[in-house]
């Protein structure tokens, strides 16, 4: 047999002889029947945690201070970020980082100074199922 013929047979493109297959009739290699094995399904039920976390205020001076935002949020606390002193590029990076945290940990983000007429840029990230109102966040950020 030629090299090309051997390669075709090796990859299944050549003739196949069922009699040459030594494992063809073995019980363990037969197709499973529907009654032999039922598919296993595993349901995961998470109890939602409901609590009142602490409110942590931070005013990062650069993107390198993002750990001051991420660590308390990961631990379950709400974080208020005053980004007023940051330049626009770093502020955008910090907001993107916080949005990633919220997505990964199922939290939410609020712009506390939106439509307030203030020049301040203050955002808050709140963990999943936390019982914190917007007025409590604004009070902690000294916006009222």
VEXVO-827426 format. One record per atom (N, C-alpha, C): residue in one letter; residue number from 1; atom name; x, y, z. Coordinates in steps of 0.1 Angstrom, whole numbers, plus 2048, in hexadecimal, padded with zeros to 3 digits. Layout:
<rs>
aa:i:at:px:py:pz
A:NUM:CA:X:Y:Z
...
</rs>
This chain:
<rs>
aa:i:at:px:py:pz
X:1:N:809:7F4:800
X:1:CA:800:800:800
X:1:C:809:80C:800
X:2:N:805:817:7F9
X:2:CA:80D:823:7F8
X:2:C:80C:82B:805
X:3:N:814:835:806
X:3:CA:814:83E:811
X:3:C:807:845:812
X:4:N:803:84A:807
X:4:CA:7F6:852:807
X:4:C:7EA:849:80A
X:5:N:7EA:83D:805
X:5:CA:7E0:833:809
X:5:C:7E0:830:818
X:6:N:7EC:82F:81D
X:6:CA:7ED:82C:82C
X:6:C:7E8:838:834
X:7:N:7EB:844:82F
X:7:CA:7E7:850:836
X:7:C:7D8:852:836
X:8:N:7D2:84F:82A
X:8:CA:7C3:84F:829
X:8:C:7BD:846:832
X:9:N:7C2:83A:833
X:9:CA:7BC:830:83C
X:9:C:7BE:833:84A
X:10:N:7C9:839:84E
X:10:CA:7CC:83D:85C
X:10:C:7C2:848:860
X:11:N:7BF:851:857
X:11:CA:7B6:85C:85B
X:11:C:7A7:859:858
X:12:N:7A5:84D:854
X:12:CA:797:849:852
X:12:C:791:84C:844
X:13:N:79A:84F:83B
X:13:CA:795:852:82D
X:13:C:796:846:824
X:14:N:79C:83B:829
X:14:CA:79E:82F:821
X:14:C:793:825:825
X:15:N:795:819:81F
X:15:CA:78B:80E:822
X:15:C:78C:80A:831
X:16:N:781:807:837
X:16:CA:780:802:845
X:16:C:77A:7F4:845
X:17:N:781:7EC:84C
X:17:CA:77C:7DE:84E
X:17:C:778:7DC:85C
X:18:N:76B:7DA:85F
X:18:CA:766:7D8:86C
X:18:C:76C:7CB:873
X:19:N:76F:7C1:86B
X:19:CA:775:7B5:870
X:19:C:783:7B7:876
X:20:N:78A:7C2:871
X:20:CA:798:7C5:875
X:20:C:798:7CC:883
X:21:N:78C:7D2:887
X:21:CA:78B:7D9:893
X:21:C:789:7D0:89F
X:22:N:794:7CE:8A7
X:22:CA:793:7C4:8B2
X:22:C:78A:7C8:8BD
X:23:N:786:7D5:8BE
X:23:CA:77E:7DA:8C9
X:23:C:76F:7DC:8C5
X:24:N:76C:7D9:8B9
X:24:CA:75F:7DB:8B3
X:24:C:754:7D5:8BB
X:25:N:755:7C9:8BF
X:25:CA:74B:7C1:8C6
X:25:C:74B:7C2:8D5
X:26:N:755:7C9:8DB
X:26:CA:756:7CA:8EA
X:26:C:74A:7D2:8EF
X:27:N:745:7CD:8FB
X:27:CA:73A:7D3:901
X:27:C:73C:7E2:905
X:28:N:748:7E4:90A
X:28:CA:74B:7F2:910
X:28:C:74C:7FC:905
X:29:N:74E:7F8:8F8
X:29:CA:74F:802:8EE
X:29:C:742:804:8E6
X:30:N:738:7FE:8E9
X:30:CA:72B:7FF:8E2
X:30:C:725:80D:8E5
X:31:N:71C:811:8DC
X:31:CA:715:81E:8DF
X:31:C:70C:81C:8EB
X:32:N:70C:826:8F4
X:32:CA:703:824:900
X:32:C:6F4:826:8FB
X:33:N:6EC:81F:902
X:33:CA:6DE:820:8FF
X:33:C:6D8:82A:908
X:34:N:6CC:82F:905
X:34:CA:6C6:83A:90D
X:34:C:6C3:835:91B
X:35:N:6BF:829:91C
X:35:CA:6BC:824:92A
X:35:C:6C7:820:932
X:36:N:6D3:81F:92C
X:36:CA:6DF:81B:934
X:36:C:6E4:826:93D
X:37:N:6E5:832:938
X:37:CA:6EA:83D:93F
X:37:C:6E1:849:93E
X:38:N:6DD:84F:949
X:38:CA:6D6:85B:949
X:38:C:6DF:866:94B
X:39:N:6DE:871:943
X:39:CA:6E7:87C:945
X:39:C:6E6:883:953
X:40:N:6F1:886:958
X:40:CA:6F1:88C:965
X:40:C:6F0:89B:964
X:41:N:6E7:8A1:96B
X:41:CA:6E5:8AF:96C
X:41:C:6E7:8B3:97A
X:42:N:6EE:8BE:97C
X:42:CA:6F1:8C3:989
X:42:C:6EB:8D2:98A
X:43:N:6E2:8D3:993
X:43:CA:6DD:8E1:995
X:43:C:6E4:8E8:9A0
X:44:N:6E8:8F4:99D
X:44:CA:6EF:8FC:9A7
X:44:C:6E6:907:9AB
X:45:N:6E2:908:9B8
X:45:CA:6D9:912:9BD
X:45:C:6E1:91B:9C7
X:46:N:6E3:927:9C3
X:46:CA:6E9:931:9CC
X:46:C:6DF:939:9D3
X:47:N:6E1:939:9E0
X:47:CA:6D8:941:9E9
X:47:C:6DD:950:9E8
X:48:N:6D5:959:9E4
X:48:CA:6D9:967:9E3
X:48:C:6DD:96C:9F1
X:49:N:6E8:973:9F2
X:49:CA:6EC:979:9FF
X:49:C:6E6:987:9FF
X:50:N:6E0:98A:A0A
X:50:CA:6DB:997:A0C
X:50:C:6E0:99D:A19
X:51:N:6E7:9A8:A18
X:51:CA:6ED:9AE:A24
X:51:C:6F0:9BD:A21
X:52:N:6F4:9C4:A2B
X:52:CA:6F7:9D2:A2A
X:52:C:706:9D3:A2B
X:53:N:70D:9D5:A20
X:53:CA:71C:9D6:A21
X:53:C:720:9E3:A25
X:54:N:72D:9E4:A29
X:54:CA:732:9F1:A2C
X:54:C:734:9FA:A1F
X:55:N:735:A07:A21
X:55:CA:737:A0F:A16
X:55:C:745:A15:A17
X:56:N:74D:A12:A0D
X:56:CA:75B:A16:A0D
X:56:C:75D:A21:A03
X:57:N:763:A2D:A07
X:57:CA:765:A38:9FE
X:57:C:774:A38:9FA
X:58:N:776:A3B:9EE
X:58:CA:784:A3C:9E9
X:58:C:785:A46:9DE
X:59:N:791:A4D:9DE
X:59:CA:794:A57:9D4
X:59:C:7A1:A53:9CD
X:60:N:7A1:A4A:9C3
X:60:CA:7AD:A46:9BD
X:60:C:7B4:A52:9B6
X:61:N:7C2:A52:9B7
X:61:CA:7CA:A5C:9B1
X:61:C:7CF:A58:9A3
X:62:N:7CF:A4B:9A1
X:62:CA:7D3:A45:994
X:62:C:7CC:A38:992
X:63:N:7CE:A32:986
X:63:CA:7C9:A24:984
X:63:C:7CF:A1A:98D
X:64:N:7DB:A1D:992
X:64:CA:7E2:A13:99A
X:64:C:7DB:A12:9A8
X:65:N:7D2:A1B:9AB
X:65:CA:7CB:A19:9B8
X:65:C:7BE:A11:9B6
X:66:N:7BD:A0A:9AB
X:66:CA:7B1:A02:9A9
X:66:C:7AF:9F7:9B3
X:67:N:7B9:9F2:9B9
X:67:CA:7B8:9E8:9C3
X:67:C:7B0:9ED:9CF
X:68:N:7B1:9FA:9D2
X:68:CA:7A9:A00:9DD
X:68:C:79A:9FF:9DA
X:69:N:796:9FD:9CD
X:69:CA:788:9FC:9C9
X:69:C:785:9ED:9C9
X:70:N:78E:9E5:9C3
X:70:CA:78B:9D7:9C1
X:70:C:78A:9CE:9CD
X:71:N:793:9D0:9D6
X:71:CA:794:9C8:9E2
X:71:C:787:9C9:9EB
X:72:N:783:9D5:9EF
X:72:CA:777:9D6:9F7
X:72:C:76A:9D1:9F0
X:73:N:769:9D3:9E2
X:73:CA:75E:9CE:9DB
X:73:C:75E:9BF:9DA
X:74:N:769:9B9:9D9
X:74:CA:76A:9AB:9D9
X:74:C:766:9A5:9E6
X:75:N:769:9AC:9F1
X:75:CA:765:9A8:9FE
X:75:C:757:9AA:A02
X:76:N:74F:9B0:9F8
X:76:CA:741:9B2:9FB
X:76:C:73D:9C0:9FF
X:77:N:746:9CA:9FF
X:77:CA:742:9D7:A03
X:77:C:73F:9E0:9F7
X:78:N:737:9EA:9F9
X:78:CA:734:9F4:9EE
X:78:C:73F:9FE:9EE
X:79:N:743:A02:9E2
X:79:CA:74E:A0C:9E1
X:79:C:74A:A18:9D9
X:80:N:74D:A23:9DF
X:80:CA:74A:A30:9D9
X:80:C:758:A35:9D4
X:81:N:758:A39:9C7
X:81:CA:764:A3D:9C0
X:81:C:763:A4C:9BC
X:82:N:76B:A55:9C2
X:82:CA:76B:A63:9BE
X:82:C:776:A64:9B4
X:83:N:773:A66:9A8
X:83:CA:77C:A67:99D
X:83:C:77F:A75:998
X:84:N:77B:A7F:9A0
X:84:CA:77C:A8D:99C
X:84:C:78A:A91:999
X:85:N:794:A8C:9A1
X:85:CA:7A2:A90:9A0
X:85:C:7AA:A89:995
X:86:N:7A4:A7F:98F
X:86:CA:7AA:A77:985
X:86:C:7A8:A7E:977
X:87:N:7B2:A7C:96F
X:87:CA:7B0:A81:961
X:87:C:7A7:A78:95A
X:88:N:7A1:A7C:94F
X:88:CA:796:A75:948
X:88:C:79A:A67:944
X:89:N:7A7:A65:93F
X:89:CA:7AB:A57:93B
X:89:C:7AB:A4E:947
X:90:N:7B1:A52:952
X:90:CA:7B2:A49:95D
X:90:C:7A4:A47:963
X:91:N:79C:A51:963
X:91:CA:78E:A4F:969
X:91:C:787:A45:960
X:92:N:788:A45:953
X:92:CA:782:A3B:94B
X:92:C:787:A2E:94D
X:93:N:794:A2C:94F
X:93:CA:799:A1F:953
X:93:C:794:A19:960
X:94:N:793:A22:96A
X:94:CA:78E:A1E:977
X:94:C:77F:A1A:976
X:95:N:777:A21:96E
X:95:CA:769:A1E:96C
X:95:C:768:A11:965
X:96:N:771:A0E:95B
X:96:CA:770:A02:954
X:96:C:774:9F6:95D
X:97:N:77E:9F8:965
X:97:CA:782:9EE:96F
X:97:C:776:9EB:979
X:98:N:770:9F5:97D
X:98:CA:765:9F3:987
X:98:C:759:9EC:97F
X:99:N:757:9EF:973
X:99:CA:74C:9E9:96B
X:99:C:750:9DA:96A
X:100:N:75C:9D7:968
X:100:CA:760:9C9:967
X:100:C:75E:9C1:974
X:101:N:761:9C8:97F
X:101:CA:75E:9C3:98D
X:101:C:74F:9C0:98E
X:102:N:747:9C9:98A
X:102:CA:739:9C8:98C
X:102:C:734:9BC:983
X:103:N:739:9BB:977
X:103:CA:735:9B0:96F
X:103:C:739:9A2:975
X:104:N:745:9A1:979
X:104:CA:74B:995:97E
X:104:C:744:990:98B
X:105:N:741:99A:994
X:105:CA:73B:997:9A1
X:105:C:72C:99A:9A2
X:106:N:726:99C:996
X:106:CA:717:99F:995
X:106:C:713:9AB:99D
X:107:N:71B:9B5:99E
X:107:CA:717:9C1:9A5
X:107:C:711:9CB:99B
X:108:N:70F:9D7:9A0
X:108:CA:70A:9E2:998
X:108:C:712:9EF:99A
X:109:N:711:9F8:991
X:109:CA:719:A05:992
X:109:C:70F:A10:990
X:110:N:711:A1B:998
X:110:CA:709:A27:996
X:110:C:712:A33:995
X:111:N:70E:A3C:98D
X:111:CA:714:A49:98C
X:111:C:70D:A52:995
X:112:N:713:A56:9A0
X:112:CA:70C:A5D:9AB
X:112:C:70A:A6C:9A7
X:113:N:712:A71:99E
X:113:CA:712:A80:99B
X:113:C:70B:A82:98E
X:114:N:705:A78:987
X:114:CA:6FE:A7A:97B
X:114:C:6F2:A83:97D
X:115:N:6F1:A8D:974
X:115:CA:6E6:A97:974
X:115:C:6E5:A9F:981
X:116:N:6F0:AA1:988
X:116:CA:6F0:AA9:994
X:116:C:6F6:AB7:992
X:117:N:6FC:AB9:986
X:117:CA:702:AC6:984
X:117:C:70F:AC8:98A
X:118:N:714:ABE:991
X:118:CA:721:ABF:998
X:118:C:72C:ABB:98E
X:119:N:738:AC1:991
X:119:CA:744:ABE:988
X:119:C:74B:AB1:98E
X:120:N:746:AAC:999
X:120:CA:74D:AA0:99F
X:120:C:749:A94:997
X:121:N:752:A8A:996
X:121:CA:74F:A7D:990
X:121:C:74F:A72:99B
X:122:N:744:A6E:9A0
X:122:CA:743:A64:9AB
X:122:C:73A:A59:9A6
X:123:N:740:A4D:9A8
X:123:CA:739:A40:9A4
X:123:C:739:A37:9B0
X:124:N:72F:A2E:9B0
X:124:CA:72E:A24:9BB
X:124:C:72C:A17:9B4
X:125:N:733:A0D:9BA
X:125:CA:730:9FF:9B6
X:125:C:72B:9F7:9C2
X:126:N:720:9F0:9BF
X:126:CA:718:9EA:9CA
X:126:C:718:9DB:9C8
X:127:N:71B:9D2:9D2
X:127:CA:71B:9C4:9D0
X:127:C:70D:9BF:9CD
X:128:N:70C:9B2:9C8
X:128:CA:700:9AC:9C6
X:128:C:6F8:9AA:9D2
X:129:N:6EB:9AD:9D2
X:129:CA:6E1:9AC:9DD
X:129:C:6E4:9B4:9E9
X:130:N:6EC:9BF:9E7
X:130:CA:6EE:9C8:9F2
X:130:C:6E3:9D1:9F4
X:131:N:6DF:9D4:A00
X:131:CA:6D4:9DD:A03
X:131:C:6DA:9EB:A06
X:132:N:6DD:9F2:9FC
X:132:CA:6E2:A00:9FE
X:132:C:6DA:A09:9F4
X:133:N:6D5:A14:9F9
X:133:CA:6CE:A1D:9F0
X:133:C:6D7:A28:9EA
X:134:N:6D2:A2E:9E0
X:134:CA:6DA:A38:9DA
X:134:C:6DC:A44:9E3
X:135:N:6D2:A47:9EB
X:135:CA:6D4:A52:9F5
X:135:C:6DF:A4F:9FF
X:136:N:6E0:A43:A03
X:136:CA:6EA:A3F:A0D
X:136:C:6F8:A41:A06
X:137:N:6F9:A3D:9F9
X:137:CA:706:A3E:9F2
X:137:C:709:A4D:9F1
X:138:N:6FF:A55:9ED
X:138:CA:702:A64:9EB
X:138:C:706:A6A:9F9
X:139:N:700:A66:A03
X:139:CA:703:A6B:A11
X:139:C:711:A67:A14
X:140:N:715:A5B:A12
X:140:CA:723:A56:A15
X:140:C:72D:A5E:A0C
X:141:N:729:A61:A00
X:141:CA:732:A69:9F7
X:141:C:732:A78:9F9
X:142:N:72A:A7C:A03
X:142:CA:728:A8A:A06
X:142:C:723:A93:9FA
X:143:N:719:A8D:9F3
X:143:CA:713:A94:9E8
X:143:C:706:A9B:9EB
X:144:N:701:A99:9F8
X:144:CA:6F4:A9F:9FB
X:144:C:6F5:AAC:A01
</rs>
